[in-house]
């Protein structure tokens, strides 16, 4: 998968949307969303980071902050331009956002145009007057904050466009800007599709936004056949945010194209640990396995894609089973542990951990897992399988 930008706009799980502004040939709208289930960005720790805090977060990941390009950072010229757009009267944050958006897309103002093939920084987008969805968000976030509005990044992770690049799957995602009113979310968007509907919008941190920028730039270099140049971008992306599945998939593509099949496989598997619903990770890994004669495992992976669901614990159990069947014990344990965290009230992940313990030679540990699983559901098929592996030993703990 190469994660680049889409030409589609996503939508939020909110019930009411109202587009207020539009430009010819392109939507650049403010969408007001009644988000009853939306957790405020500030309370989730996802609001704008201060410069010192962001540098600290980067340093914590073993990277020198001086080497990282912050894509939302405005120049002095941009700061002056943004302040000059505001009237002299006092404005609310909401009014400032409307003024800024109109100033960016207005034909008599900056006249920003959509360009899909290059992810620009805020400074590059301002200079070139062109941007894709992430570049627009970089620009809007940087200038919005300059005007004193704590704008943040949103990942629209249900909006995807799939393509084929040889035997590799290319998928594009979507990013927007947002503003938190507590129980109401304002989404500020920029794309070519005026009629798309949002389903899932997820606030992301500044650090993840920087990682997305690096992943996008790496993906664009891959599209251009420049995999050696792409690798540093992609390695930086996953170092900044190890939970960025699309970054791991992009890195896997780059590693495979540079001939490092083992490292590519590891990157794809890491993507699946992070997001067991990442269809393109399954597909690219299956393609790699097939290329190296591992047909059975490849087919098993592809069959798993038929029952994928977001954060479904059974995805992790299925992946753990597959890893266990091929002797990858550490990998299986990680998948089972994730299933246990998501589904701790069910017997299956406990029994799965017991089966892993049997395969690892830890019979005592397996019996402990069996007691926990059977206390929840002794009739579960996986529990029965574990019990059989242990010679049919009694599993239910004493109630005395």
N, C-alpha and C positions, 0 to 999 in steps of 0.2 A: 504494500500500500504506500502510496505517496500522498501525504496530507497536504493538500493545497487549499485554495479557497473555492467556494462554489459560486454559481450564478443564480442561486436560489436563496430565498429568505425563509428563515424558520419562523416559529411562533411559540408563544408561551402557553402553558397549561391553564392560563387564566381564561375566564369566561367572556370578558368584554374587551374588545380592541377598538381603538379609534385612531385612524391615521389622519394627521393634521396637515402635513406638508408633503408635497411631491414635486419632483423636477422632471422635465421632459426626458423620456427614454430611460428613466431610472428612478427607483424609489429611494427616497431618503427621508423616512418618516419617523415621527415620534409616536410610539404606541403606548397608550396608557392601559395598564393591566390591573384588574382587581385580583390580587394574588392571595387568596385566603390561606393557602398552604405555603406561601413563600416565607422562608426564614430570613430575617433582616441581615444584610451583609455585615453590618458592624458587629452584630451579636455573634456572627459565625466567624469573625476574624478575617473576613475577606475584603474589608474596605481598603482604601488606598494606604499603602505603606509609606512611612516617611523614608527619606533618602538613606538615613543612617540605618534604619531597621532593614531596609531592602539589602543594603550592602552586607549587613550582618548575616542575613539569610543566605546570601550567595556565598559568603565566606564559609558558612557552616557546611556547605556542600563541597568544600575543598577547592573552590575556584577563587581566583583573585578578582575582586569586583572591578578593578581597573581594566580588566580584559573584556568585560561584558558590555555590549551595546544595549542600552535601554531604549526600546523602540518608541516609547511614548514621550520621551524627553523633548520639550520644545526649545527652539533657539530664541535668542533675545528678540529677533525680528518677529517671530511668531507670537511671543508674549505681548509685544507692543501692539501687534495687529489685533489680537483677540480683545485686549482691553479697549481698543479704539472702536470696536463694533458696538459696545454697550452705550445706550443713551445716558445722559447725565443723571437722570432720576434713579431712585433706589429700585432695584428689581429683586423679585424672589428667585430662588434657585430654579424653579420651573420656567420662569420667564427668561432667565439667562440661557437655559438650554435651547429654548425656541429661537432666541436671537442668534446663538452660535450656529445652530443647524442651518438657519436661513442664510447666514453669512457664508457658510461653507459651500452650499449648493446653489445659491442664487446666481443667475446668469450675469448679473451686474456686480457680483462680489467675487469670491474666490472661484466660483464655477467649477467645483470639483467634479471630475468625470470618473465613471467606473472603468477600471482596467484589471482584468482578472489574472494575468499571468505573472505578476510580480508583487511580492509582499514588501511594501515600502515601510520605512520608519515614518514617524510623524513628520520629521523634517524633510524627508524625501518626498512624501505625498504633498506637503505644502508647496515645495519648490516646483514639482512637476505638474501639480493640479490634477493628479490621477491617483486612484487608490482602489484596491480590492477591499473585501469586507474587513479583514484584519488590519490593513493599513488605515482604513477610515477610522476604525476603533482606536488604533494607536493615536491618530490625530485628534479625534474627539475627546478621548480621555485626557491627553496631555493639555489641550486647550481648555477643556471644561474645568480641570483642576486649577489651571492658572486663573480662572474666573472665580475660584473659591467654591466650586461645586464638587463634592466627593464622588465623581463618576467612577464606575468600575467596569471590569470586563465580564461578559456573559458568554458562555459556551452553549450554543444551540446544538446539543449533541444528538438530536433526532433527525437533523437535516443532513442527508448524505447523498452524494451523487457518485455512482460507481462507473468505472471505465476499465478497459483492459489495456495493459502495456506489455505485449508479448504474453507470457504465461503468468505475469504478476497482476494482482488486483490493485487498481488505483482508486482511492476513495477520497472525496473532498468533504470537509466539514465546514462549519459556519460559526462566526464570532460576531457579537454585537456589543454595544455599550449599554449600561444600565444605571439607574439612579434609584436609591432605596428610600421609600417614604414610610418605612416601618412595616405595615401590612399591605402596602401597595408598591408595585414595581413599575417603573417607567423604562421601556425598552426603546433604544435609539438605534435605528437600523439603516443599512445602506446596501442595496442590491439591485438586480435587474428584474426581480420577480415581484410584481405588486400584489399578487393574489394568493401567495402561499400562506399556510396556517401554521402557527407555532404549536408544538406539543410539549417540549421539554426545554426549559431554560435553566442553566446552572451557573450561578456566580462563581468566578474563579479568581484566584489571588493574582497580584502583580507578578509574583515569581512564576506562576504557571503561564501567565500571559507572555512573559519573556521567553519561557521555554517553547511556547507555541510559535513565537516569531522565529526562533532558531530552527524549529522543526519544519516550518513552512519554507524557509530559505533553503534548507537542505533538500526538501522535497522538490523545489523548483530546479535546483542544480541537478538532481537525479533525472528529472524530466528532460533536461538538456544533455544528458549523457555524461555529466561531469561528476561521476561518483567519487573520485578521489577528493575533489573540492567539497563535496557534500558531507563527507565523513566527519570533519571537525565540527561542523554546524550541528549535526545530529548527535554526536557524542556529548556536546555541550547541552543540547536540549534535554537529554535523559539524565544528565548529571544535575541540572537545575531542578528537574521534576521527575524523579524516578517512577511516579505514578502516571506519567503521560503515555498511555498505550500507543497512540498514533506515532509518538516519537520513537518508541521501540520498534514499531513496524517499519517505519522509514529507515531506521538504522539497519534493520535486518535486510531490507532491499539493497541498501548500499553495500553492506558486507558481502552479500551473495554476489553482487555484480563485480566486486573486487576479488572474488575467488575464495573468500573465507567462509565456507559452508558451515563449519562447526559454530563459528561465532554468530552467523546469521540465524541458525537454528536456535541458539541460546536467546537471541534478541526476540524472535517470534514467541518463544515460550514465556519469556518475561512479559511480553505484551498480554498473553493469555492469563498470566497470574494477576496482572493489573485489571484486566477487563475480559472476563470469560465470554462476553457477548460480542467481542470484536471479530466479526465474520471474516474480514480480510486477513486477520492474523491466522485463522484456521486455513484459509485458502492458500495463502502464500507459504505457510509451513507445509501443507499437504503437497504443494507443487515441488517444494525443495526435497521432501522425503521421496516423492515419486521419482525425481531426477536421480536419486541415489539408490534406487532399487528397493525402497522400503514401501512397497505397494500396499501391503495389508494395513500398516499403520496409517498411511495416507488415506485410505478408504474409511478407516475408522474415524479419523478426524472430520472428514467431509460429512459422514453420517451425523456427527454431533451437531453440525450447523443447522440441522432440520428442527431442532428443539431449543434454540437459543432464546434467552430472555434476559433483560437487564438485571444484573445483580441477583440472578437466580441461583440459589445455593446448589441446585442439582447440576448446574453447569460445572461447578467446582468439583462435585463428586464424580461426574463423568470424566473430567480431565484427570482427576486423581487416579481413577480406575485405569485409564489408558496408560498413565505414567507407570503405575504399579505393575501392569501387565508386561511392560517392556523393561522392568528392572530399574527404573529411575526412582529410587526410594526417596531421596531428599526432595525431589520435585513433587512426588505424590503426597508427601507429608505436608508441604506448603499448601497444596490445593485443598487437602482435607481440613487443615487448620482454618482456612478461609471459610469453608462450608460450615465449620463448627461455630465460627463467630457469627455467621448470618443465620444459622438455623439450630441454635443450641438447645431449643426445646424439643427437638426431634431425635429419634434414636439413630437415624442413619449416619450422621457424621461421627458419632461415638463408635458405632460399629465399624465404620471405615477406618478410623484411627486404630481400632483393634486389629483389623486385617493388615494394616501397615505394620503394626508391631509384630505380628506373626511373621510377616515376610522379612522383618529386620532381625528376627531371632529373639525378640523380647517377649517370651511367653508370659512372664509375670505381668508386664505392662498390658499385654493383650487381654488378660483376665480382668484387670481393673477396668479397661475400656468396655469389656463385655458386661460387667456388672452395671455400669452406668447406662449403657444402651438398653439392657433388658429391663431395668427399672422403669424406663419410659415406655417401651413397647417390645415385649418379648416375642410377639408374633411377627415382627418385621422380618422380611426375607433376608436382609443383610445381617441382621442380628442372628438369625438361624444359621446363616453361612459361617459366621464367626464362631458360633457355638460348635458347629460341626468340625471346624478346623482345630478346635481345642479339645476334641474328643468327646463332645457332648456334655461338658462339665456344667454343673448347676450355675446359673448366672444371676438369678435374682437375689439381692442381698437380704439377709435376715431382717425381719421386722421386730424381733424381740428386743 
